[in-house]
């Protein structure tokens, strides 16, 4: 299945979910909106909010970002993929469709959201995605040991400076030489911009590239 067919299928279903107003109870361990300025304690405990399904459906990788991943996968041909931030499963659905022979492990903090993601994966008949539920920092140690080495890591959750740098340092040793780490929303807040700058200053990579103008993704080739 080609890029256009995959995109049409996934985005059509997203439009279907954007008509749903059902309230979903979400446990959010992330940074919230940039203006919220959540404390470390709030993020560790998780903030419980009710979010309409239609709003959740607007979140995540869409066509432009999917095309970046598609182009990366054409040369990378990943076999083991790690994702932080499943949300409704659209980004993992794209990755699973682009790399049907790969195995994907995706972590989502909120049980209710993870359940919808699993249902969406079933809708697309994708069998190469495992969704795990929990805080990223608590799930990663055992998971990384279990699945190492990985070819591709997609960091798309907990948009906080300190957390992003910590995930980078935690995941880096488990990525195979020649693998790629892709960070979403590197311009989402001043903290995320600072995190990306500090990651670039680590020089633990062979190549770095930014994608997008109004939206920003940053990739590291290791």
N, C-alpha and C positions, 0 to 999 in steps of 0.2 A: 504494500500500500504506500503510495507516494505522499509527499508533504501536504499537498492541497487536499487530498481525500481525508487524511488524518485530521487536519485542521478543521475542515468542514464538519466532520462527524463530532468532534469534541466541542467546537464552538456552538453548534446547533443545540447540543444538549445543555450547554451552559445557559443559552438563551431560554430554554425550557425552565431551568431552575430559577432563573431571574424573575419568573412570574409567580414564584411561590413565596407567600408571606408568613409561613409558619415560623414561630419563634423557636430558636434553638438555644438551649442553655450552654454557654461556652465557658470553659475554664481557660483563662488566658494567662500564660506564664511569660508572655512577651512584654515589650515596651509600650504597648498600646499605641495611641496616636502621639506624634511628636510633641504636641502641646501638653500631654498628660504628665510627663516627667515622673514616671513611676519610680518608687524607691526600690532598692535591691530586695528589701523585705517583702514588698508587695509582689514583685516578680517571682520570688521563691515560693511564696504562699499560693500564688495564682489569684487572679481577679475574676470573679464569676459575673458574667453579663449575659443578657438575652439579646440575641442578634437575629433579625429576620433572615431566613434562608436566601432570599433574593440578594441581600447585601453580601453574604458570604460568597455567593456565586460570582460576584464581581471581582473577588480577590484572586490573585495567583497569575500564573503564566498564561499569557494570551498569544496571539499570532506572532507579534514582533519578537518577543522573547523566545517563543518556541522555535522560531527560525534560527536564532543564535545557537540553541541547543542542537538543532538538527544538523547545522553545518559542522559543529564541533564533533558530533557523533559520527559523521561520515568518514572522518580520518581516525578518530580515536577508537571506534568499535569497542565500547566498554563492555565488560563482562559482569562487573560488580559495581553497583551504584548506591550511594548513600544520599538520602535527602533529609534535611532538617526543615520541618514545616510542611506537613501534608496538606493541610486545609481540606478542601473538598476533593482533592485528588486529581485536579486537572493537570498540574505539572508532572506528576508521576505517570498519569495516563499518556501524556505526550512522550515522556522518556521511554516508557514501556513499549509504545508503538514504534518509536524510532529505533529502538534496540531490542527487538523481540527475543533475542537469545541471551539477553542480560538478566540478572536478578537484581531487583531493587528493594532496598530496605528504607522505609520512610517513617520518620518519627513525628507524631502529632501529640500535642499536650492535652487536648480536650477529647474525652471519650466519645461524646455525642458527635463531634465533628469527624472523628476517625471512623465512626460507624457509617456516616453518610459517604465518606470517601471510599470505604470498602464496597458499599452498594453501587457507587458510581463505577468503580473498577469492574464489578460484575456486569454492569450494564454494557460496558465496552468489551466484555469477554476477555479481560486481561488477567492472566494467571501468574505473571512473573513479578508481582508486587506484594511485599509483606509490610503491612502497616503495624507499627508498634506504638503503644500509648504510654506517655509519661514525659517528665521533664527531660530536656535534652541532656543536661549535665549528669543526670542520674542514669540515663539509659546508655549513654555513649561508651563508658568503659568496657562493659561486658560485650556490647554489640561489636565494637571495633575489634576486639580480640577474636570474636567468633567469625567475622567475615573477612578479615584481612587477607591479602592486600586488596584495596579497592582502586578502581580506575578513575572514578568520577565522583566528586562530592558536590552537592548543590546545597548551599547554605541560604535558606529562604525563610528564616523565622527568628524571633527574638532579636529585633533590630535595635540592639543596644551596643554601645562601643565596647565596653568591657567583655560582654558576653561573646560578641563576634570575634574578638581577638582570642579569647579563651578557646572557642570552638576551633578556630584556625590552628592554634598550637596543639590542641588535643588530637585533631584529625590528621594533621600533616604527616606524622611518622607512619601512618597506616596507608598512605597513598603510594601506589607503585610508581617507580621512576617512569616518567613520560605521561603520568596521569594528570588530571586537571581538577582544580577546585574553582567552582563558579559561585560568586557571591551576588545575590540579588539586592536591589535597592541600596546601592552604596552611596546614593545622594539623598536618601530618605530623610535624614536629619543631620545636624552638625556632628553629632556623635558618630554616625555611620561614616561620614566623610573622613573623620579623624581616624576611625578604625581602619578604613581602607588605606589611608596614607601610612599608618604604622605597619600594616601588613606589607605594603610595598617596600618599606624601609628595612624589612627583615632580610630581603634579598635571598630568600630560600626557594628560588624558582629560576627557571631558565628564560621565561617570557611572561609578560603581563600585558593584558589588553582590556580596554573598556569598550562597552557597547551601549548605544542609545544616547539620545540627547536629553529629552525631557525625562525619560526613564533611564536608569543606569544599572548596568551589570558589570562586574569586574571578574576577569578570569586569570588564573595563574596556571601556567604549564610547568610542571615540576620535573 
